[in-house]
Amino acid sequence: MVMENELDLVTFTDEEGNEITMEVLDYFFYEGQEYALLAEAEECDCEEHDCHDDECGCGCGCEEREAFIMKVVPVGDDEEEFVPVDEELAAKLIEIVETQMYGDEDFEDEEEEDEE
């Protein structure tokens, strides 16, 4: 796992050896444990905006990324490890993120678009 500077990027390697770069969108605490909200980092052709902003609005699609929640586990002095959470805990954490951190309206809009 490699962390890069400007954006908070983390590179994971899957079971098949493929590298996946994820952007840490936010950190939060739940029941004394730290968690991270991550999304797959995407390259974008938009030159006018910082397209790694969820409110880019340029129409490039970068704000429509699938989000993941992982537990943050400190390793050593300046390192951290990201550990997947089970489905039941993930459901609770998603609800917290939707309602307390980002407001329901953003996620409700996405759900309505998915239903169409």
C-alpha positions as CSV (number, residue, x, y, z in Angstrom):
1,M,0.0,0.0,0.0
2,V,1.5,3.3,-1.1
3,M,0.2,6.8,0.0
4,E,0.6,9.7,-2.3
5,N,0.6,13.4,-1.4
6,E,-1.8,16.0,-2.8
7,L,-4.9,13.9,-2.8
8,D,-5.1,11.3,-0.2
9,L,-4.5,8.3,-2.5
10,V,-3.9,4.7,-1.4
11,T,-2.9,1.9,-3.8
12,F,-4.3,-1.6,-3.0
13,T,-3.4,-4.9,-4.7
14,D,-6.2,-7.4,-5.3
15,E,-6.1,-11.2,-5.2
16,E,-5.2,-11.3,-8.9
17,G,-2.3,-8.8,-8.5
18,N,-4.1,-5.8,-10.1
19,E,-3.4,-2.4,-8.5
20,I,-6.3,-0.3,-7.6
21,T,-5.9,3.3,-6.6
22,M,-8.5,4.7,-4.2
23,E,-9.0,8.2,-2.9
24,V,-9.7,8.7,0.8
25,L,-12.7,11.1,0.8
26,D,-13.1,11.3,4.5
27,Y,-12.2,9.8,7.9
28,F,-14.7,9.4,10.7
29,F,-15.1,7.6,14.0
30,Y,-17.8,5.1,15.1
31,E,-17.8,3.4,18.5
32,G,-14.2,4.4,19.2
33,Q,-12.8,3.0,15.9
34,E,-11.6,5.1,12.9
35,Y,-13.0,4.4,9.5
36,A,-12.4,5.8,6.0
37,L,-14.7,6.6,3.2
38,L,-12.9,5.7,-0.1
39,A,-13.7,5.8,-3.8
40,E,-11.8,4.5,-6.8
41,A,-9.6,7.3,-8.1
42,E,-10.4,8.3,-11.6
43,E,-8.5,10.2,-14.3
44,C,-10.5,13.1,-15.7
45,D,-10.0,15.3,-18.8
46,C,-11.6,18.3,-17.1
47,E,-9.0,21.0,-16.8
48,E,-11.2,23.7,-15.3
49,H,-12.1,22.0,-12.0
50,D,-10.5,19.9,-9.4
51,C,-12.5,16.9,-10.4
52,H,-11.8,15.0,-7.3
53,D,-14.4,17.2,-5.6
54,D,-17.7,15.5,-5.2
55,E,-19.4,18.7,-6.3
56,C,-17.4,19.1,-9.5
57,G,-20.5,19.6,-11.7
58,C,-18.6,19.7,-15.0
59,G,-20.5,16.7,-16.4
60,C,-17.4,14.5,-16.6
61,G,-18.9,11.9,-14.3
62,C,-16.1,11.9,-11.8
63,E,-18.6,12.8,-9.0
64,E,-20.5,9.5,-9.6
65,R,-18.0,7.1,-8.1
66,E,-18.9,4.0,-6.0
67,A,-17.8,4.5,-2.3
68,F,-16.3,2.0,0.1
69,I,-15.9,2.0,3.9
70,M,-12.9,0.5,5.5
71,K,-11.6,0.4,9.1
72,V,-8.3,2.3,9.7
73,V,-5.8,0.4,11.7
74,P,-2.6,2.2,12.7
75,V,0.6,0.3,11.8
76,G,3.9,1.8,13.1
77,D,4.4,5.5,13.6
78,D,3.2,7.1,10.4
79,E,1.4,4.3,8.6
80,E,-2.1,3.0,8.5
81,E,-3.7,-0.1,7.1
82,F,-7.2,-0.2,5.6
83,V,-9.3,-3.3,6.5
84,P,-12.6,-4.2,4.9
85,V,-15.6,-4.3,7.3
86,D,-18.3,-7.0,7.3
87,E,-21.6,-6.3,5.5
88,E,-23.7,-5.7,8.6
89,L,-21.3,-3.1,10.0
90,A,-20.9,-1.6,6.5
91,A,-24.7,-1.0,6.3
92,K,-24.6,0.8,9.7
93,L,-21.6,2.9,8.6
94,I,-23.2,3.8,5.2
95,E,-26.3,5.1,7.1
96,I,-24.1,7.2,9.3
97,V,-22.2,8.6,6.3
98,E,-25.4,9.3,4.4
99,T,-27.3,11.0,7.2
100,Q,-24.7,12.6,9.5
101,M,-21.8,13.5,7.3
102,Y,-23.3,14.3,3.8
103,G,-27.0,14.7,4.3
104,D,-29.7,12.4,2.9
105,E,-30.5,14.6,-0.1
106,D,-27.3,13.8,-2.0
107,F,-27.7,10.0,-1.7
108,E,-31.5,10.2,-2.3
109,D,-30.8,11.9,-5.6
110,E,-28.4,9.1,-6.6
111,E,-31.0,6.4,-5.6
112,E,-33.7,8.1,-7.6
113,E,-31.5,8.1,-10.7
114,D,-30.7,4.4,-10.2
115,E,-34.4,3.5,-10.1
116,E,-35.1,5.2,-13.4
